[in-house]
Amino acid sequence: MNIVKNMEAVLIAAVALTFVTAMASAEAPRARSAAPTSPAAAAKADTDMTTIVVTGKRLSAAEKAKQAA
């Protein structure tokens, strides 16, 4: 019967224990590698980037009104 009366305290203790356990087992952030310093490395990095081109026609005011209705 006592546990029903103190359910809020039990819940808060469980959440606090979960938080502490998660923080204790968390991995430390790794150091990031330095950015490329040579211009050739920077140019190579730019060529590997994927470019997406989206094409389409714009709707006229009449078409927008028709779709809105």
mmCIF file of the N, C-alpha and C atoms, coordinates in Angstrom:
data_MODEL
# 
_entry.id   MODEL 
# 
loop_
_atom_site.group_PDB 
_atom_site.id 
_atom_site.type_symbol 
_atom_site.label_atom_id 
_atom_site.label_alt_id 
_atom_site.label_comp_id 
_atom_site.label_asym_id 
_atom_site.label_entity_id 
_atom_site.label_seq_id 
_atom_site.pdbx_PDB_ins_code 
_atom_site.Cartn_x 
_atom_site.Cartn_y 
_atom_site.Cartn_z 
_atom_site.occupancy 
_atom_site.B_iso_or_equiv 
_atom_site.pdbx_formal_charge 
_atom_site.auth_seq_id 
_atom_site.auth_comp_id 
_atom_site.auth_asym_id 
_atom_site.auth_atom_id 
_atom_site.pdbx_PDB_model_num 
ATOM 1   N N  . MET A 1 1  ? 0.820   -1.190 0.000   1.00 0.00 ? 1  MET A N  1 
ATOM 2   C CA . MET A 1 1  ? 0.000   0.000  0.000   1.00 0.00 ? 1  MET A CA 1 
ATOM 3   C C  . MET A 1 1  ? 0.865   1.256  0.000   1.00 0.00 ? 1  MET A C  1 
ATOM 4   N N  . ASN A 1 2  ? 2.027   1.200  0.656   1.00 0.00 ? 2  ASN A N  1 
ATOM 5   C CA . ASN A 1 2  ? 2.906   2.361  0.702   1.00 0.00 ? 2  ASN A CA 1 
ATOM 6   C C  . ASN A 1 2  ? 3.440   2.726  -0.673  1.00 0.00 ? 2  ASN A C  1 
ATOM 7   N N  . ILE A 1 3  ? 3.684   1.721  -1.525  1.00 0.00 ? 3  ILE A N  1 
ATOM 8   C CA . ILE A 1 3  ? 4.256   2.010  -2.842  1.00 0.00 ? 3  ILE A CA 1 
ATOM 9   C C  . ILE A 1 3  ? 3.266   2.795  -3.698  1.00 0.00 ? 3  ILE A C  1 
ATOM 10  N N  . VAL A 1 4  ? 1.982   2.571  -3.506  1.00 0.00 ? 4  VAL A N  1 
ATOM 11  C CA . VAL A 1 4  ? 0.978   3.320  -4.254  1.00 0.00 ? 4  VAL A CA 1 
ATOM 12  C C  . VAL A 1 4  ? 0.988   4.780  -3.825  1.00 0.00 ? 4  VAL A C  1 
ATOM 13  N N  . LYS A 1 5  ? 1.177   5.030  -2.560  1.00 0.00 ? 5  LYS A N  1 
ATOM 14  C CA . LYS A 1 5  ? 1.202   6.405  -2.041  1.00 0.00 ? 5  LYS A CA 1 
ATOM 15  C C  . LYS A 1 5  ? 2.444   7.151  -2.526  1.00 0.00 ? 5  LYS A C  1 
ATOM 16  N N  . ASN A 1 6  ? 3.536   6.435  -2.726  1.00 0.00 ? 6  ASN A N  1 
ATOM 17  C CA . ASN A 1 6  ? 4.800   7.076  -3.096  1.00 0.00 ? 6  ASN A CA 1 
ATOM 18  C C  . ASN A 1 6  ? 5.185   6.795  -4.552  1.00 0.00 ? 6  ASN A C  1 
ATOM 19  N N  . MET A 1 7  ? 4.214   6.589  -5.419  1.00 0.00 ? 7  MET A N  1 
ATOM 20  C CA . MET A 1 7  ? 4.490   6.227  -6.814  1.00 0.00 ? 7  MET A CA 1 
ATOM 21  C C  . MET A 1 7  ? 5.257   7.338  -7.534  1.00 0.00 ? 7  MET A C  1 
ATOM 22  N N  . GLU A 1 8  ? 4.963   8.592  -7.221  1.00 0.00 ? 8  GLU A N  1 
ATOM 23  C CA . GLU A 1 8  ? 5.678   9.694  -7.873  1.00 0.00 ? 8  GLU A CA 1 
ATOM 24  C C  . GLU A 1 8  ? 7.163   9.660  -7.525  1.00 0.00 ? 8  GLU A C  1 
ATOM 25  N N  . ALA A 1 9  ? 7.487   9.415  -6.288  1.00 0.00 ? 9  ALA A N  1 
ATOM 26  C CA . ALA A 1 9  ? 8.884   9.342  -5.866  1.00 0.00 ? 9  ALA A CA 1 
ATOM 27  C C  . ALA A 1 9  ? 9.587   8.154  -6.518  1.00 0.00 ? 9  ALA A C  1 
ATOM 28  N N  . VAL A 1 10 ? 8.887   7.040  -6.662  1.00 0.00 ? 10 VAL A N  1 
ATOM 29  C CA . VAL A 1 10 ? 9.468   5.865  -7.308  1.00 0.00 ? 10 VAL A CA 1 
ATOM 30  C C  . VAL A 1 10 ? 9.743   6.163  -8.775  1.00 0.00 ? 10 VAL A C  1 
ATOM 31  N N  . LEU A 1 11 ? 8.808   6.830  -9.428  1.00 0.00 ? 11 LEU A N  1 
ATOM 32  C CA . LEU A 1 11 ? 8.983   7.175  -10.838 1.00 0.00 ? 11 LEU A CA 1 
ATOM 33  C C  . LEU A 1 11 ? 10.162  8.136  -11.023 1.00 0.00 ? 11 LEU A C  1 
ATOM 34  N N  . ILE A 1 12 ? 10.256  9.152  -10.210 1.00 0.00 ? 12 ILE A N  1 
ATOM 35  C CA . ILE A 1 12 ? 11.359  10.118 -10.311 1.00 0.00 ? 12 ILE A CA 1 
ATOM 36  C C  . ILE A 1 12 ? 12.695  9.422  -10.051 1.00 0.00 ? 12 ILE A C  1 
ATOM 37  N N  . ALA A 1 13 ? 12.732  8.529  -9.088  1.00 0.00 ? 13 ALA A N  1 
ATOM 38  C CA . ALA A 1 13 ? 13.972  7.800  -8.808  1.00 0.00 ? 13 ALA A CA 1 
ATOM 39  C C  . ALA A 1 13 ? 14.361  6.911  -9.984  1.00 0.00 ? 13 ALA A C  1 
ATOM 40  N N  . ALA A 1 14 ? 13.375  6.280  -10.632 1.00 0.00 ? 14 ALA A N  1 
ATOM 41  C CA . ALA A 1 14 ? 13.667  5.425  -11.783 1.00 0.00 ? 14 ALA A CA 1 
ATOM 42  C C  . ALA A 1 14 ? 14.188  6.244  -12.953 1.00 0.00 ? 14 ALA A C  1 
ATOM 43  N N  . VAL A 1 15 ? 13.600  7.403  -13.193 1.00 0.00 ? 15 VAL A N  1 
ATOM 44  C CA . VAL A 1 15 ? 14.065  8.273  -14.282 1.00 0.00 ? 15 VAL A CA 1 
ATOM 45  C C  . VAL A 1 15 ? 15.468  8.778  -13.985 1.00 0.00 ? 15 VAL A C  1 
ATOM 46  N N  . ALA A 1 16 ? 15.728  9.170  -12.752 1.00 0.00 ? 16 ALA A N  1 
ATOM 47  C CA . ALA A 1 16 ? 17.055  9.658  -12.380 1.00 0.00 ? 16 ALA A CA 1 
ATOM 48  C C  . ALA A 1 16 ? 18.098  8.555  -12.529 1.00 0.00 ? 16 ALA A C  1 
ATOM 49  N N  . LEU A 1 17 ? 17.759  7.358  -12.130 1.00 0.00 ? 17 LEU A N  1 
ATOM 50  C CA . LEU A 1 17 ? 18.689  6.236  -12.261 1.00 0.00 ? 17 LEU A CA 1 
ATOM 51  C C  . LEU A 1 17 ? 18.972  5.926  -13.722 1.00 0.00 ? 17 LEU A C  1 
ATOM 52  N N  . THR A 1 18 ? 17.942  5.993  -14.560 1.00 0.00 ? 18 THR A N  1 
ATOM 53  C CA . THR A 1 18 ? 18.124  5.772  -15.994 1.00 0.00 ? 18 THR A CA 1 
ATOM 54  C C  . THR A 1 18 ? 19.034  6.827  -16.596 1.00 0.00 ? 18 THR A C  1 
ATOM 55  N N  . PHE A 1 19 ? 18.825  8.082  -16.227 1.00 0.00 ? 19 PHE A N  1 
ATOM 56  C CA . PHE A 1 19 ? 19.650  9.180  -16.736 1.00 0.00 ? 19 PHE A CA 1 
ATOM 57  C C  . PHE A 1 19 ? 21.109  9.019  -16.315 1.00 0.00 ? 19 PHE A C  1 
ATOM 58  N N  . VAL A 1 20 ? 21.339  8.721  -15.068 1.00 0.00 ? 20 VAL A N  1 
ATOM 59  C CA . VAL A 1 20 ? 22.707  8.557  -14.561 1.00 0.00 ? 20 VAL A CA 1 
ATOM 60  C C  . VAL A 1 20 ? 23.390  7.372  -15.250 1.00 0.00 ? 20 VAL A C  1 
ATOM 61  N N  . THR A 1 21 ? 22.671  6.293  -15.436 1.00 0.00 ? 21 THR A N  1 
ATOM 62  C CA . THR A 1 21 ? 23.241  5.124  -16.107 1.00 0.00 ? 21 THR A CA 1 
ATOM 63  C C  . THR A 1 21 ? 23.584  5.430  -17.560 1.00 0.00 ? 21 THR A C  1 
ATOM 64  N N  . ALA A 1 22 ? 22.708  6.176  -18.240 1.00 0.00 ? 22 ALA A N  1 
ATOM 65  C CA . ALA A 1 22 ? 22.972  6.533  -19.633 1.00 0.00 ? 22 ALA A CA 1 
ATOM 66  C C  . ALA A 1 22 ? 24.190  7.443  -19.746 1.00 0.00 ? 22 ALA A C  1 
ATOM 67  N N  . MET A 1 23 ? 24.320  8.378  -18.837 1.00 0.00 ? 23 MET A N  1 
ATOM 68  C CA . MET A 1 23 ? 25.475  9.279  -18.881 1.00 0.00 ? 23 MET A CA 1 
ATOM 69  C C  . MET A 1 23 ? 26.766  8.542  -18.532 1.00 0.00 ? 23 MET A C  1 
ATOM 70  N N  . ALA A 1 24 ? 26.705  7.610  -17.623 1.00 0.00 ? 24 ALA A N  1 
ATOM 71  C CA . ALA A 1 24 ? 27.907  6.887  -17.218 1.00 0.00 ? 24 ALA A CA 1 
ATOM 72  C C  . ALA A 1 24 ? 28.397  5.955  -18.327 1.00 0.00 ? 24 ALA A C  1 
ATOM 73  N N  . SER A 1 25 ? 27.478  5.440  -19.134 1.00 0.00 ? 25 SER A N  1 
ATOM 74  C CA . SER A 1 25 ? 27.892  4.509  -20.177 1.00 0.00 ? 25 SER A CA 1 
ATOM 75  C C  . SER A 1 25 ? 28.063  5.188  -21.532 1.00 0.00 ? 25 SER A C  1 
ATOM 76  N N  . ALA A 1 26 ? 27.874  6.501  -21.609 1.00 0.00 ? 26 ALA A N  1 
ATOM 77  C CA . ALA A 1 26 ? 28.006  7.205  -22.879 1.00 0.00 ? 26 ALA A CA 1 
ATOM 78  C C  . ALA A 1 26 ? 29.468  7.259  -23.301 1.00 0.00 ? 26 ALA A C  1 
ATOM 79  N N  . GLU A 1 27 ? 29.660  7.228  -24.612 1.00 0.00 ? 27 GLU A N  1 
ATOM 80  C CA . GLU A 1 27 ? 31.008  7.261  -25.161 1.00 0.00 ? 27 GLU A CA 1 
ATOM 81  C C  . GLU A 1 27 ? 31.466  8.708  -25.312 1.00 0.00 ? 27 GLU A C  1 
ATOM 82  N N  . ALA A 1 28 ? 32.749  8.954  -25.056 1.00 0.00 ? 28 ALA A N  1 
ATOM 83  C CA . ALA A 1 28 ? 33.290  10.298 -25.210 1.00 0.00 ? 28 ALA A CA 1 
ATOM 84  C C  . ALA A 1 28 ? 33.334  10.660 -26.696 1.00 0.00 ? 28 ALA A C  1 
ATOM 85  N N  . PRO A 1 29 ? 33.069  11.926 -27.042 1.00 0.00 ? 29 PRO A N  1 
ATOM 86  C CA . PRO A 1 29 ? 33.116  12.312 -28.457 1.00 0.00 ? 29 PRO A CA 1 
ATOM 87  C C  . PRO A 1 29 ? 34.535  12.178 -29.010 1.00 0.00 ? 29 PRO A C  1 
ATOM 88  N N  . ARG A 1 30 ? 34.611  11.726 -30.265 1.00 0.00 ? 30 ARG A N  1 
ATOM 89  C CA . ARG A 1 30 ? 35.923  11.538 -30.895 1.00 0.00 ? 30 ARG A CA 1 
ATOM 90  C C  . ARG A 1 30 ? 36.381  12.845 -31.528 1.00 0.00 ? 30 ARG A C  1 
ATOM 91  N N  . ALA A 1 31 ? 37.694  12.998 -31.615 1.00 0.00 ? 31 ALA A N  1 
ATOM 92  C CA . ALA A 1 31 ? 38.263  14.190 -32.232 1.00 0.00 ? 31 ALA A CA 1 
ATOM 93  C C  . ALA A 1 31 ? 37.995  14.154 -33.728 1.00 0.00 ? 31 ALA A C  1 
ATOM 94  N N  . ARG A 1 32 ? 37.631  15.284 -34.294 1.00 0.00 ? 32 ARG A N  1 
ATOM 95  C CA . ARG A 1 32 ? 37.379  15.361 -35.737 1.00 0.00 ? 32 ARG A CA 1 
ATOM 96  C C  . ARG A 1 32 ? 38.694  15.533 -36.470 1.00 0.00 ? 32 ARG A C  1 
ATOM 97  N N  . SER A 1 33 ? 38.747  14.979 -37.671 1.00 0.00 ? 33 SER A N  1 
ATOM 98  C CA . SER A 1 33 ? 39.962  15.127 -38.450 1.00 0.00 ? 33 SER A CA 1 
ATOM 99  C C  . SER A 1 33 ? 40.054  16.551 -38.982 1.00 0.00 ? 33 SER A C  1 
ATOM 100 N N  . ALA A 1 34 ? 41.261  17.011 -39.199 1.00 0.00 ? 34 ALA A N  1 
ATOM 101 C CA . ALA A 1 34 ? 41.485  18.371 -39.682 1.00 0.00 ? 34 ALA A CA 1 
ATOM 102 C C  . ALA A 1 34 ? 41.012  18.493 -41.132 1.00 0.00 ? 34 ALA A C  1 
ATOM 103 N N  . ALA A 1 35 ? 40.608  19.684 -41.516 1.00 0.00 ? 35 ALA A N  1 
ATOM 104 C CA . ALA A 1 35 ? 40.177  19.944 -42.888 1.00 0.00 ? 35 ALA A CA 1 
ATOM 105 C C  . ALA A 1 35 ? 41.381  19.840 -43.822 1.00 0.00 ? 35 ALA A C  1 
ATOM 106 N N  . PRO A 1 36 ? 41.149  19.484 -45.095 1.00 0.00 ? 36 PRO A N  1 
ATOM 107 C CA . PRO A 1 36 ? 42.275  19.393 -46.033 1.00 0.00 ? 36 PRO A CA 1 
ATOM 108 C C  . PRO A 1 36 ? 42.961  20.747 -46.184 1.00 0.00 ? 36 PRO A C  1 
ATOM 109 N N  . THR A 1 37 ? 44.289  20.711 -46.130 1.00 0.00 ? 37 THR A N  1 
ATOM 110 C CA . THR A 1 37 ? 45.037  21.960 -46.180 1.00 0.00 ? 37 THR A CA 1 
ATOM 111 C C  . THR A 1 37 ? 45.525  22.289 -47.579 1.00 0.00 ? 37 THR A C  1 
ATOM 112 N N  . SER A 1 38 ? 45.710  21.282 -48.417 1.00 0.00 ? 38 SER A N  1 
ATOM 113 C CA . SER A 1 38 ? 46.219  21.563 -49.753 1.00 0.00 ? 38 SER A CA 1 
ATOM 114 C C  . SER A 1 38 ? 45.065  21.879 -50.699 1.00 0.00 ? 38 SER A C  1 
ATOM 115 N N  . PRO A 1 39 ? 45.286  22.766 -51.674 1.00 0.00 ? 39 PRO A N  1 
ATOM 116 C CA . PRO A 1 39 ? 44.228  23.095 -52.631 1.00 0.00 ? 39 PRO A CA 1 
ATOM 117 C C  . PRO A 1 39 ? 43.794  21.889 -53.458 1.00 0.00 ? 39 PRO A C  1 
ATOM 118 N N  . ALA A 1 40 ? 44.710  20.962 -53.740 1.00 0.00 ? 40 ALA A N  1 
ATOM 119 C CA . ALA A 1 40 ? 44.355  19.779 -54.513 1.00 0.00 ? 40 ALA A CA 1 
ATOM 120 C C  . ALA A 1 40 ? 43.368  18.908 -53.742 1.00 0.00 ? 40 ALA A C  1 
ATOM 121 N N  . ALA A 1 41 ? 43.564  18.777 -52.455 1.00 0.00 ? 41 ALA A N  1 
ATOM 122 C CA . ALA A 1 41 ? 42.654  17.979 -51.632 1.00 0.00 ? 41 ALA A CA 1 
ATOM 123 C C  . ALA A 1 41 ? 41.286  18.650 -51.548 1.00 0.00 ? 41 ALA A C  1 
ATOM 124 N N  . ALA A 1 42 ? 41.278  19.979 -51.477 1.00 0.00 ? 42 ALA A N  1 
ATOM 125 C CA . ALA A 1 42 ? 40.009  20.704 -51.432 1.00 0.00 ? 42 ALA A CA 1 
ATOM 126 C C  . ALA A 1 42 ? 39.265  20.564 -52.758 1.00 0.00 ? 42 ALA A C  1 
ATOM 127 N N  . ALA A 1 43 ? 39.985  20.598 -53.874 1.00 0.00 ? 43 ALA A N  1 
ATOM 128 C CA . ALA A 1 43 ? 39.351  20.451 -55.181 1.00 0.00 ? 43 ALA A CA 1 
ATOM 129 C C  . ALA A 1 43 ? 38.785  19.052 -55.339 1.00 0.00 ? 43 ALA A C  1 
ATOM 130 N N  . LYS A 1 44 ? 39.480  18.034 -54.844 1.00 0.00 ? 44 LYS A N  1 
ATOM 131 C CA . LYS A 1 44 ? 38.983  16.663 -54.926 1.00 0.00 ? 44 LYS A CA 1 
ATOM 132 C C  . LYS A 1 44 ? 37.731  16.506 -54.086 1.00 0.00 ? 44 LYS A C  1 
ATOM 133 N N  . ALA A 1 45 ? 37.688  17.138 -52.952 1.00 0.00 ? 45 ALA A N  1 
ATOM 134 C CA . ALA A 1 45 ? 36.511  17.045 -52.093 1.00 0.00 ? 45 ALA A CA 1 
ATOM 135 C C  . ALA A 1 45 ? 35.299  17.647 -52.800 1.00 0.00 ? 45 ALA A C  1 
ATOM 136 N N  . ASP A 1 46 ? 35.492  18.707 -53.576 1.00 0.00 ? 46 ASP A N  1 
ATOM 137 C CA . ASP A 1 46 ? 34.381  19.338 -54.280 1.00 0.00 ? 46 ASP A CA 1 
ATOM 138 C C  . ASP A 1 46 ? 33.856  18.459 -55.410 1.00 0.00 ? 46 ASP A C  1 
ATOM 139 N N  . THR A 1 47 ? 34.705  17.676 -56.046 1.00 0.00 ? 47 THR A N  1 
ATOM 140 C CA . THR A 1 47 ? 34.254  16.856 -57.166 1.00 0.00 ? 47 THR A CA 1 
ATOM 141 C C  . THR A 1 47 ? 33.468  15.641 -56.698 1.00 0.00 ? 47 THR A C  1 
ATOM 142 N N  . ASP A 1 48 ? 33.649  15.227 -55.472 1.00 0.00 ? 48 ASP A N  1 
ATOM 143 C CA . ASP A 1 48 ? 32.927  14.071 -54.953 1.00 0.00 ? 48 ASP A CA 1 
ATOM 144 C C  . ASP A 1 48 ? 31.512  14.421 -54.508 1.00 0.00 ? 48 ASP A C  1 
ATOM 145 N N  . MET A 1 49 ? 31.177  15.712 -54.460 1.00 0.00 ? 49 MET A N  1 
ATOM 146 C CA . MET A 1 49 ? 29.879  16.123 -53.969 1.00 0.00 ? 49 MET A CA 1 
ATOM 147 C C  . MET A 1 49 ? 28.788  15.835 -55.005 1.00 0.00 ? 49 MET A C  1 
ATOM 148 N N  . THR A 1 50 ? 27.701  15.251 -54.569 1.00 0.00 ? 50 THR A N  1 
ATOM 149 C CA . THR A 1 50 ? 26.584  14.958 -55.448 1.00 0.00 ? 50 THR A CA 1 
ATOM 150 C C  . THR A 1 50 ? 25.732  16.206 -55.625 1.00 0.00 ? 50 THR A C  1 
ATOM 151 N N  . THR A 1 51 ? 25.360  16.494 -56.860 1.00 0.00 ? 51 THR A N  1 
ATOM 152 C CA . THR A 1 51 ? 24.514  17.639 -57.155 1.00 0.00 ? 51 THR A CA 1 
ATOM 153 C C  . THR A 1 51 ? 23.188  17.139 -57.691 1.00 0.00 ? 51 THR A C  1 
ATOM 154 N N  . ILE A 1 52 ? 22.111  17.636 -57.117 1.00 0.00 ? 52 ILE A N  1 
ATOM 155 C CA . ILE A 1 52 ? 20.771  17.257 -57.552 1.00 0.00 ? 52 ILE A CA 1 
ATOM 156 C C  . ILE A 1 52 ? 20.116  18.481 -58.164 1.00 0.00 ? 52 ILE A C  1 
ATOM 157 N N  . VAL A 1 53 ? 19.601  18.323 -59.384 1.00 0.00 ? 53 VAL A N  1 
ATOM 158 C CA . VAL A 1 53 ? 18.938  19.419 -60.075 1.00 0.00 ? 53 VAL A CA 1 
ATOM 159 C C  . VAL A 1 53 ? 17.459  19.066 -60.203 1.00 0.00 ? 53 VAL A C  1 
ATOM 160 N N  . VAL A 1 54 ? 16.610  19.949 -59.711 1.00 0.00 ? 54 VAL A N  1 
ATOM 161 C CA . VAL A 1 54 ? 15.171  19.737 -59.780 1.00 0.00 ? 54 VAL A CA 1 
ATOM 162 C C  . VAL A 1 54 ? 14.607  20.718 -60.791 1.00 0.00 ? 54 VAL A C  1 
ATOM 163 N N  . THR A 1 55 ? 13.888  20.199 -61.776 1.00 0.00 ? 55 THR A N  1 
ATOM 164 C CA . THR A 1 55 ? 13.301  21.073 -62.785 1.00 0.00 ? 55 THR A CA 1 
ATOM 165 C C  . THR A 1 55 ? 11.794  20.899 -62.783 1.00 0.00 ? 55 THR A C  1 
ATOM 166 N N  . GLY A 1 56 ? 11.114  21.937 -63.160 1.00 0.00 ? 56 GLY A N  1 
ATOM 167 C CA . GLY A 1 56 ? 9.654   21.883 -63.231 1.00 0.00 ? 56 GLY A CA 1 
ATOM 168 C C  . GLY A 1 56 ? 9.117   23.228 -63.664 1.00 0.00 ? 56 GLY A C  1 
ATOM 169 N N  . LYS A 1 57 ? 7.853   23.240 -64.024 1.00 0.00 ? 57 LYS A N  1 
ATOM 170 C CA . LYS A 1 57 ? 7.270   24.506 -64.468 1.00 0.00 ? 57 LYS A CA 1 
ATOM 171 C C  . LYS A 1 57 ? 6.543   25.153 -63.298 1.00 0.00 ? 57 LYS A C  1 
ATOM 172 N N  . ARG A 1 58 ? 6.457   26.449 -63.348 1.00 0.00 ? 58 ARG A N  1 
ATOM 173 C CA . ARG A 1 58 ? 5.720   27.188 -62.322 1.00 0.00 ? 58 ARG A CA 1 
ATOM 174 C C  . ARG A 1 58 ? 4.245   27.181 -62.673 1.00 0.00 ? 58 ARG A C  1 
ATOM 175 N N  . LEU A 1 59 ? 3.425   27.143 -61.644 1.00 0.00 ? 59 LEU A N  1 
ATOM 176 C CA . LEU A 1 59 ? 1.989   27.172 -61.862 1.00 0.00 ? 59 LEU A CA 1 
ATOM 177 C C  . LEU A 1 59 ? 1.517   28.609 -62.087 1.00 0.00 ? 59 LEU A C  1 
ATOM 178 N N  . SER A 1 60 ? 0.569   28.763 -62.963 1.00 0.00 ? 60 SER A N  1 
ATOM 179 C CA . SER A 1 60 ? -0.022  30.085 -63.175 1.00 0.00 ? 60 SER A CA 1 
ATOM 180 C C  . SER A 1 60 ? -1.001  30.358 -62.025 1.00 0.00 ? 60 SER A C  1 
ATOM 181 N N  . ALA A 1 61 ? -1.474  31.577 -61.942 1.00 0.00 ? 61 ALA A N  1 
ATOM 182 C CA . ALA A 1 61 ? -2.413  31.953 -60.881 1.00 0.00 ? 61 ALA A CA 1 
ATOM 183 C C  . ALA A 1 61 ? -3.695  31.139 -61.002 1.00 0.00 ? 61 ALA A C  1 
ATOM 184 N N  . ALA A 1 62 ? -4.141  30.878 -62.229 1.00 0.00 ? 62 ALA A N  1 
ATOM 185 C CA . ALA A 1 62 ? -5.359  30.098 -62.436 1.00 0.00 ? 62 ALA A CA 1 
ATOM 186 C C  . ALA A 1 62 ? -5.181  28.658 -61.964 1.00 0.00 ? 62 ALA A C  1 
ATOM 187 N N  . GLU A 1 63 ? -4.006  28.069 -62.218 1.00 0.00 ? 63 GLU A N  1 
ATOM 188 C CA . GLU A 1 63 ? -3.752  26.705 -61.787 1.00 0.00 ? 63 GLU A CA 1 
ATOM 189 C C  . GLU A 1 63 ? -3.649  26.614 -60.263 1.00 0.00 ? 63 GLU A C  1 
ATOM 190 N N  . LYS A 1 64 ? -3.047  27.624 -59.642 1.00 0.00 ? 64 LYS A N  1 
ATOM 191 C CA . LYS A 1 64 ? -2.960  27.647 -58.173 1.00 0.00 ? 64 LYS A CA 1 
ATOM 192 C C  . LYS A 1 64 ? -4.345  27.738 -57.560 1.00 0.00 ? 64 LYS A C  1 
ATOM 193 N N  . ALA A 1 65 ? -5.206  28.599 -58.145 1.00 0.00 ? 65 ALA A N  1 
ATOM 194 C CA . ALA A 1 65 ? -6.556  28.755 -57.624 1.00 0.00 ? 65 ALA A CA 1 
ATOM 195 C C  . ALA A 1 65 ? -7.346  27.469 -57.800 1.00 0.00 ? 65 ALA A C  1 
ATOM 196 N N  . LYS A 1 66 ? -7.122  26.785 -58.922 1.00 0.00 ? 66 LYS A N  1 
ATOM 197 C CA . LYS A 1 66 ? -7.840  25.535 -59.185 1.00 0.00 ? 66 LYS A CA 1 
ATOM 198 C C  . LYS A 1 66 ? -7.442  24.460 -58.181 1.00 0.00 ? 66 LYS A C  1 
ATOM 199 N N  . GLN A 1 67 ? -6.152  24.395 -57.831 1.00 0.00 ? 67 GLN A N  1 
ATOM 200 C CA . GLN A 1 67 ? -5.685  23.402 -56.873 1.00 0.00 ? 67 GLN A CA 1 
ATOM 201 C C  . GLN A 1 67 ? -6.126  23.727 -55.455 1.00 0.00 ? 67 GLN A C  1 
ATOM 202 N N  . ALA A 1 68 ? -6.244  25.013 -55.137 1.00 0.00 ? 68 ALA A N  1 
ATOM 203 C CA . ALA A 1 68 ? -6.632  25.418 -53.793 1.00 0.00 ? 68 ALA A CA 1 
ATOM 204 C C  . ALA A 1 68 ? -8.101  25.103 -53.529 1.00 0.00 ? 68 ALA A C  1 
ATOM 205 N N  . ALA A 1 69 ? -8.898  25.084 -54.571 1.00 0.00 ? 69 ALA A N  1 
ATOM 206 C CA . ALA A 1 69 ? -10.343 24.853 -54.381 1.00 0.00 ? 69 ALA A CA 1 
ATOM 207 C C  . ALA A 1 69 ? -10.691 23.410 -54.214 1.00 0.00 ? 69 ALA A C  1 
# 
